[in-house]
Structure formats: structure tokens, C-alpha cells
Amino acid sequence: MPTYPHGPRLQKGSIVTVGSFGTLATIAFQYNPETIKRSLQPQMAGGDEGQRSQVVRYTDAPVETIDVEITIDASDQLERGDASTSQAGIYPQLSLLELLTYPTSQQIIQNTVLLELGTLEVAPLAAPLTLFMWGPNRVLPVRLNTLNISEELFDPNLNPLRATVSLNMRALSYSDLAPYTQGYNLFLAYQQTKEAMAAQASSHGAGSVAGIGIGLF
């Protein structure tokens, strides 16, 4: 990744979880990935074969999936003599990521107690609001679909010292979230930022977007 010694400090991408009482837990990437893959699948109705008169309509926001591969390495911490890294390697950082896929043990214990007390219906365990943050223009709520970990180097106690973590996330839009919730508002702001960016691109010349000529008539 190129560095700019006299330029602005590079912002770190991160994943942030927001608890039920507004508590924040931030997982900042040790190294920003050089590649992010995104896929947008439009949600539309109409325009089917043999139905030329039917108007194509949007039914929801597009389904956006994000693939990110991040690297976690203990080398710098070991060189500085970090006691936690010397004792456990990068297992604490991996655990922080893995817990994005778990309910809390406190929730499990509480539900177990409720069941033992004869509660007829126990609500499913609620996941915290999870945000993918990639710069000031891209802060959006996500659901973690898969997390794949490849541990590549170990210390004598078999603590991992280097790992590659692949994250597959699905953006949660206003089509998925309750109106006026924090996640709903964040995704709406995310789309509005896209609209502002698109307006900047189109303002460079009528009939062109990002330098691509579009003939309309």
C-alpha cells in the first residue's frame, strides 16, 4: 500500500458495534485492505419478457454485499515487547472479530434461567447494530454473513501470530430496518451521500457521468 509521508494520516477502516444502551465497541483494521469487492443487486418489478407495457418499478433498495480481506499480524507488537501479544499472540483480536457471530454468554444464561422458570416464550437473542465504516462517506449498517479465518503462523504455545480474515457482509437498508431507527437513518444518509457524489460527477458536464458520454436523445 503506498504511503505519503508528508500527506494526511490514513484513516483506518473499522467495524463498530452499537449495544442496546448505546455502548460502542470498535474493531479497527490493523492494515487497511487494498481491495474491497462490492456487489449491488437491484430490487425491481416489471419489465419482464412479453410485458412491454409494464413499467419497471423499484421495490426496495438494492441488495449490497461487501467482501473484505484483512490481515492481522503480531510482528510489530512483538518487536515492541507487548506483553499481551507475547502471551496470547493475535488470539484476542481474532476473538473480537469472532464474537460478531455469537450472542453474548450473558444472554444465553438469562434465557436459560427464563426457560427453567417456566417462561412459555423466550424472544430470540438480539444482535447489536453492526456498522461497516470505510471513511466518512461510507458508514452503513451491515449483517455479517460469513467470517473465514486462515491462521498462518504460530508461537511455541500455538497462539496464532498471523492470520488472514475474510468478511462477507450484507448492507442492511431502510428496507430491512424499522423506520427512524439508528440503522435506518444511517443507511438513508449513506444513500444521500451517494446522491451528492453523483451530483458532483454529473455537474462536470451535461450528458456525461464521470467522463462517460451518455446520449439520451
C-alpha atoms as a printed R data frame, in Angstrom:
    type eleno elety resid chain resno       x       y       z
1   ATOM     1    CA   MET     A     1   0.000   0.000   0.000
2   ATOM     2    CA   PRO     A     2   1.513   3.371  -0.957
3   ATOM     3    CA   THR     A     3   2.435   5.746   1.844
4   ATOM     4    CA   TYR     A     4   2.581   9.519   1.789
5   ATOM     5    CA   PRO     A     5   4.974  10.726   4.498
6   ATOM     6    CA   HIS     A     6   4.040  14.390   4.070
7   ATOM     7    CA   GLY     A     7   0.334  13.852   3.437
8   ATOM     8    CA   PRO     A     8  -2.647  13.420   5.740
9   ATOM     9    CA   ARG     A     9  -2.732  10.487   8.096
10  ATOM    10    CA   LEU     A    10  -4.519   7.490   6.593
11  ATOM    11    CA   GLN     A    11  -7.841   6.748   8.252
12  ATOM    12    CA   LYS     A    12  -8.359   3.191   9.425
13  ATOM    13    CA   GLY     A    13 -11.351   1.205   8.276
14  ATOM    14    CA   SER     A    14 -13.278  -0.420  11.084
15  ATOM    15    CA   ILE     A    15 -16.303  -2.361  12.243
16  ATOM    16    CA   VAL     A    16 -18.288  -0.812  15.081
17  ATOM    17    CA   THR     A    17 -20.976  -2.494  17.156
18  ATOM    18    CA   VAL     A    18 -23.587  -0.443  18.995
19  ATOM    19    CA   GLY     A    19 -25.047  -2.119  22.080
20  ATOM    20    CA   SER     A    20 -28.584  -1.810  23.386
21  ATOM    21    CA   PHE     A    21 -27.584   1.033  25.699
22  ATOM    22    CA   GLY     A    22 -25.535   2.906  23.089
23  ATOM    23    CA   THR     A    23 -22.231   1.331  24.109
24  ATOM    24    CA   LEU     A    24 -19.658   1.218  21.301
25  ATOM    25    CA   ALA     A    25 -17.074  -1.439  20.515
26  ATOM    26    CA   THR     A    26 -14.677  -0.577  17.694
27  ATOM    27    CA   ILE     A    27 -12.649  -3.119  15.735
28  ATOM    28    CA   ALA     A    28 -10.150  -1.012  13.785
29  ATOM    29    CA   PHE     A    29  -8.302  -2.752  10.962
30  ATOM    30    CA   GLN     A    30  -4.610  -3.149  11.701
31  ATOM    31    CA   TYR     A    31  -3.894  -2.738   7.991
32  ATOM    32    CA   ASN     A    32  -6.457  -1.366   5.561
33  ATOM    33    CA   PRO     A    33  -7.249  -3.889   2.813
34  ATOM    34    CA   GLU     A    34  -6.081  -2.841  -0.635
35  ATOM    35    CA   THR     A    35  -9.202  -4.264  -2.279
36  ATOM    36    CA   ILE     A    36 -12.887  -4.190  -1.379
37  ATOM    37    CA   LYS     A    37 -15.374  -6.079  -3.532
38  ATOM    38    CA   ARG     A    38 -18.956  -4.828  -3.633
39  ATOM    39    CA   SER     A    39 -21.979  -6.217  -5.418
40  ATOM    40    CA   LEU     A    40 -25.327  -4.444  -5.875
41  ATOM    41    CA   GLN     A    41 -28.395  -6.387  -6.951
42  ATOM    42    CA   PRO     A    42 -31.307  -4.097  -7.924
43  ATOM    43    CA   GLN     A    43 -34.714  -4.964  -6.494
44  ATOM    44    CA   MET     A    44 -37.247  -4.293  -9.233
45  ATOM    45    CA   ALA     A    45 -40.578  -5.462 -10.566
46  ATOM    46    CA   GLY     A    46 -41.879  -5.246 -14.127
47  ATOM    47    CA   GLY     A    47 -40.154  -5.221 -17.465
48  ATOM    48    CA   ASP     A    48 -40.441  -8.975 -17.802
49  ATOM    49    CA   GLU     A    49 -40.276 -10.683 -21.150
50  ATOM    50    CA   GLY     A    50 -43.529 -10.299 -23.080
51  ATOM    51    CA   GLN     A    51 -44.745  -7.446 -20.844
52  ATOM    52    CA   ARG     A    52 -43.527  -4.409 -22.754
53  ATOM    53    CA   SER     A    53 -46.250  -2.145 -21.436
54  ATOM    54    CA   GLN     A    54 -45.439  -2.823 -17.814
55  ATOM    55    CA   VAL     A    55 -43.482  -0.083 -16.050
56  ATOM    56    CA   VAL     A    56 -40.290  -1.110 -14.290
57  ATOM    57    CA   ARG     A    57 -40.540  -0.129 -10.634
58  ATOM    58    CA   TYR     A    58 -38.199  -0.235  -7.670
59  ATOM    59    CA   THR     A    59 -39.461  -2.485  -4.879
60  ATOM    60    CA   ASP     A    60 -36.646  -1.954  -2.361
61  ATOM    61    CA   ALA     A    61 -33.127  -0.675  -2.052
62  ATOM    62    CA   PRO     A    62 -30.601  -2.874  -3.877
63  ATOM    63    CA   VAL     A    63 -29.088  -5.809  -2.036
64  ATOM    64    CA   GLU     A    64 -25.473  -4.764  -1.474
65  ATOM    65    CA   THR     A    65 -22.848  -7.281  -0.401
66  ATOM    66    CA   ILE     A    66 -19.316  -6.358   0.647
67  ATOM    67    CA   ASP     A    67 -16.264  -8.638   0.682
68  ATOM    68    CA   VAL     A    68 -13.207  -7.526   2.638
69  ATOM    69    CA   GLU     A    69  -9.996  -9.412   3.385
70  ATOM    70    CA   ILE     A    70  -7.942  -8.106   6.284
71  ATOM    71    CA   THR     A    71  -4.572  -9.144   7.676
72  ATOM    72    CA   ILE     A    72  -3.701  -9.343  11.371
73  ATOM    73    CA   ASP     A    73  -0.019  -9.663  12.247
74  ATOM    74    CA   ALA     A    74   1.744  -9.722  15.614
75  ATOM    75    CA   SER     A    75   5.188  -8.712  14.307
76  ATOM    76    CA   ASP     A    76   5.068  -5.028  15.279
77  ATOM    77    CA   GLN     A    77   3.692  -5.751  18.752
78  ATOM    78    CA   LEU     A    78   6.286  -8.451  19.387
79  ATOM    79    CA   GLU     A    79   9.085  -6.093  18.339
80  ATOM    80    CA   ARG     A    80   7.810  -3.561  20.887
81  ATOM    81    CA   GLY     A    81   7.690  -6.255  23.573
82  ATOM    82    CA   ASP     A    82   3.934  -6.060  24.043
83  ATOM    83    CA   ALA     A    83   3.117  -8.353  26.967
84  ATOM    84    CA   SER     A    84  -0.375  -9.319  25.794
85  ATOM    85    CA   THR     A    85   0.874 -10.306  22.331
86  ATOM    86    CA   SER     A    86   3.777 -12.270  23.808
87  ATOM    87    CA   GLN     A    87   1.320 -14.215  25.956
88  ATOM    88    CA   ALA     A    88  -1.589 -14.790  23.532
89  ATOM    89    CA   GLY     A    89  -0.464 -13.712  20.055
90  ATOM    90    CA   ILE     A    90  -3.309 -12.287  17.980
91  ATOM    91    CA   TYR     A    91  -5.923 -14.524  19.585
92  ATOM    92    CA   PRO     A    92  -7.545 -11.527  21.376
93  ATOM    93    CA   GLN     A    93  -8.030  -9.704  18.046
94  ATOM    94    CA   LEU     A    94  -9.415 -12.832  16.393
95  ATOM    95    CA   SER     A    95 -11.767 -13.361  19.331
96  ATOM    96    CA   LEU     A    96 -13.071  -9.807  18.985
97  ATOM    97    CA   LEU     A    97 -13.973 -10.487  15.351
98  ATOM    98    CA   GLU     A    98 -15.400 -13.941  16.021
99  ATOM    99    CA   LEU     A    99 -17.727 -12.620  18.714
100 ATOM   100    CA   LEU     A   100 -19.559 -10.709  15.971
101 ATOM   101    CA   THR     A   101 -21.150 -14.084  15.166
102 ATOM   102    CA   TYR     A   102 -22.129 -15.029  18.754
103 ATOM   103    CA   PRO     A   103 -24.867 -13.959  21.141
104 ATOM   104    CA   THR     A   104 -23.331 -12.926  24.453
105 ATOM   105    CA   SER     A   105 -22.889 -15.573  27.135
106 ATOM   106    CA   GLN     A   106 -24.930 -13.312  29.448
107 ATOM   107    CA   GLN     A   107 -27.864 -13.520  27.028
108 ATOM   108    CA   ILE     A   108 -27.564 -17.316  26.906
109 ATOM   109    CA   ILE     A   109 -27.534 -17.593  30.707
110 ATOM   110    CA   GLN     A   110 -30.529 -15.250  31.072
111 ATOM   111    CA   ASN     A   111 -32.579 -17.191  28.526
112 ATOM   112    CA   THR     A   112 -31.649 -20.486  30.169
113 ATOM   113    CA   VAL     A   113 -32.866 -19.170  33.531
114 ATOM   114    CA   LEU     A   114 -36.118 -17.964  31.960
115 ATOM   115    CA   LEU     A   115 -36.742 -21.378  30.417
116 ATOM   116    CA   GLU     A   116 -36.046 -23.126  33.717
117 ATOM   117    CA   LEU     A   117 -38.529 -20.776  35.434
118 ATOM   118    CA   GLY     A   118 -41.209 -21.944  33.011
119 ATOM   119    CA   THR     A   119 -41.365 -18.945  30.715
120 ATOM   120    CA   LEU     A   120 -43.539 -20.028  27.788
121 ATOM   121    CA   GLU     A   121 -41.930 -17.848  25.175
122 ATOM   122    CA   VAL     A   122 -38.363 -16.577  25.103
123 ATOM   123    CA   ALA     A   123 -37.564 -13.983  22.448
124 ATOM   124    CA   PRO     A   124 -34.732 -14.674  20.002
125 ATOM   125    CA   LEU     A   125 -31.438 -13.170  21.061
126 ATOM   126    CA   ALA     A   126 -30.966  -9.678  19.640
127 ATOM   127    CA   ALA     A   127 -27.743  -8.869  17.802
128 ATOM   128    CA   PRO     A   128 -26.180  -5.440  18.273
129 ATOM   129    CA   LEU     A   129 -26.258  -2.928  15.443
130 ATOM   130    CA   THR     A   130 -23.094  -3.526  13.407
131 ATOM   131    CA   LEU     A   131 -21.595  -0.785  11.235
132 ATOM   132    CA   PHE     A   132 -19.001  -1.033   8.477
133 ATOM   133    CA   MET     A   133 -17.013   2.209   8.410
134 ATOM   134    CA   TRP     A   134 -14.856   2.944   5.393
135 ATOM   135    CA   GLY     A   135 -14.147   6.653   5.524
136 ATOM   136    CA   PRO     A   136 -16.563   9.490   6.294
137 ATOM   137    CA   ASN     A   137 -18.696   8.871   3.197
138 ATOM   138    CA   ARG     A   138 -19.342   5.176   3.819
139 ATOM   139    CA   VAL     A   139 -20.825   4.337   7.190
140 ATOM   140    CA   LEU     A   140 -23.552   1.745   6.846
141 ATOM   141    CA   PRO     A   141 -25.273  -0.932   8.920
142 ATOM   142    CA   VAL     A   142 -24.372  -4.487   7.932
143 ATOM   143    CA   ARG     A   143 -25.092  -8.088   8.755
144 ATOM   144    CA   LEU     A   144 -22.113 -10.408   8.847
145 ATOM   145    CA   ASN     A   145 -22.840 -13.356   6.546
146 ATOM   146    CA   THR     A   146 -19.589 -15.289   6.792
147 ATOM   147    CA   LEU     A   147 -16.244 -14.917   8.527
148 ATOM   148    CA   ASN     A   148 -13.371 -17.088   7.280
149 ATOM   149    CA   ILE     A   149 -10.086 -17.167   9.182
150 ATOM   150    CA   SER     A   150  -6.802 -18.543   7.861
151 ATOM   151    CA   GLU     A   151  -4.215 -18.742  10.665
152 ATOM   152    CA   GLU     A   152  -0.767 -18.797   9.116
153 ATOM   153    CA   LEU     A   153   1.889 -18.632  11.829
154 ATOM   154    CA   PHE     A   154   2.067 -19.778  15.468
155 ATOM   155    CA   ASP     A   155   4.272 -19.317  18.514
156 ATOM   156    CA   PRO     A   156   5.621 -22.266  20.588
157 ATOM   157    CA   ASN     A   157   2.336 -22.330  22.573
158 ATOM   158    CA   LEU     A   158   0.328 -22.500  19.328
159 ATOM   159    CA   ASN     A   159  -1.007 -18.985  19.706
160 ATOM   160    CA   PRO     A   160  -1.693 -17.508  16.246
161 ATOM   161    CA   LEU     A   161   0.735 -14.793  15.179
162 ATOM   162    CA   ARG     A   162  -0.566 -14.029  11.707
163 ATOM   163    CA   ALA     A   163  -3.953 -14.511  10.097
164 ATOM   164    CA   THR     A   164  -5.994 -13.501   7.076
165 ATOM   165    CA   VAL     A   165  -9.663 -12.852   7.784
166 ATOM   166    CA   SER     A   166 -12.257 -12.743   5.001
167 ATOM   167    CA   LEU     A   167 -15.520 -10.972   5.803
168 ATOM   168    CA   ASN     A   168 -18.669 -11.185   3.725
169 ATOM   169    CA   MET     A   169 -21.260  -8.604   4.781
170 ATOM   170    CA   ARG     A   170 -24.702  -7.609   3.575
171 ATOM   171    CA   ALA     A   171 -25.739  -3.992   3.895
172 ATOM   172    CA   LEU     A   172 -28.939  -3.513   5.894
173 ATOM   173    CA   SER     A   173 -31.037  -0.872   4.168
174 ATOM   174    CA   TYR     A   174 -34.180   1.027   5.105
175 ATOM   175    CA   SER     A   175 -35.987  -1.922   3.502
176 ATOM   176    CA   ASP     A   176 -34.642  -4.191   6.268
177 ATOM   177    CA   LEU     A   177 -34.775  -1.944   9.330
178 ATOM   178    CA   ALA     A   178 -37.575  -0.350  11.304
179 ATOM   179    CA   PRO     A   179 -38.288   3.270  10.308
180 ATOM   180    CA   TYR     A   180 -36.473   6.028  12.184
181 ATOM   181    CA   THR     A   181 -34.114   3.651  13.993
182 ATOM   182    CA   GLN     A   182 -30.416   4.468  14.082
183 ATOM   183    CA   GLY     A   183 -29.576   1.908  11.393
184 ATOM   184    CA   TYR     A   184 -32.441   3.108   9.167
185 ATOM   185    CA   ASN     A   185 -31.220   6.707   9.391
186 ATOM   186    CA   LEU     A   186 -27.593   5.722   8.770
187 ATOM   187    CA   PHE     A   187 -28.434   3.848   5.588
188 ATOM   188    CA   LEU     A   188 -30.613   6.712   4.378
189 ATOM   189    CA   ALA     A   189 -27.674   9.082   4.962
190 ATOM   190    CA   TYR     A   190 -25.411   6.621   3.103
191 ATOM   191    CA   GLN     A   191 -27.689   6.788   0.044
192 ATOM   192    CA   GLN     A   192 -27.991  10.566   0.281
193 ATOM   193    CA   THR     A   193 -24.184  10.794   0.253
194 ATOM   194    CA   LYS     A   194 -24.153   8.701  -2.940
195 ATOM   195    CA   GLU     A   195 -26.681  11.095  -4.476
196 ATOM   196    CA   ALA     A   196 -24.488  14.072  -3.547
197 ATOM   197    CA   MET     A   197 -21.417  12.363  -5.044
198 ATOM   198    CA   ALA     A   198 -23.345  11.551  -8.223
199 ATOM   199    CA   ALA     A   199 -24.441  15.185  -8.476
200 ATOM   200    CA   GLN     A   200 -20.779  16.234  -8.311
201 ATOM   201    CA   ALA     A   201 -19.907  13.862 -11.148
202 ATOM   202    CA   SER     A   202 -22.806  14.965 -13.360
203 ATOM   203    CA   SER     A   203 -22.068  18.648 -12.762
204 ATOM   204    CA   HIS     A   204 -18.794  18.347 -14.717
205 ATOM   205    CA   GLY     A   205 -20.727  18.283 -17.968
206 ATOM   206    CA   ALA     A   206 -24.274  17.864 -19.223
207 ATOM   207    CA   GLY     A   207 -24.950  14.449 -20.673
208 ATOM   208    CA   SER     A   208 -21.912  12.830 -19.074
209 ATOM   209    CA   VAL     A   209 -21.314  10.928 -15.884
210 ATOM   210    CA   ALA     A   210 -17.742  10.530 -14.594
211 ATOM   211    CA   GLY     A   211 -16.397  11.322 -18.046
212 ATOM   212    CA   ILE     A   212 -18.630   8.786 -19.858
213 ATOM   213    CA   GLY     A   213 -20.768  10.339 -22.591
214 ATOM   214    CA   ILE     A   214 -24.435   9.304 -22.442
215 ATOM   215    CA   GLY     A   215 -26.602  10.032 -25.464
216 ATOM   216    CA   LEU     A   216 -30.204  10.416 -24.321
217 ATOM   217    CA   PHE     A   217 -31.833  11.766 -27.497
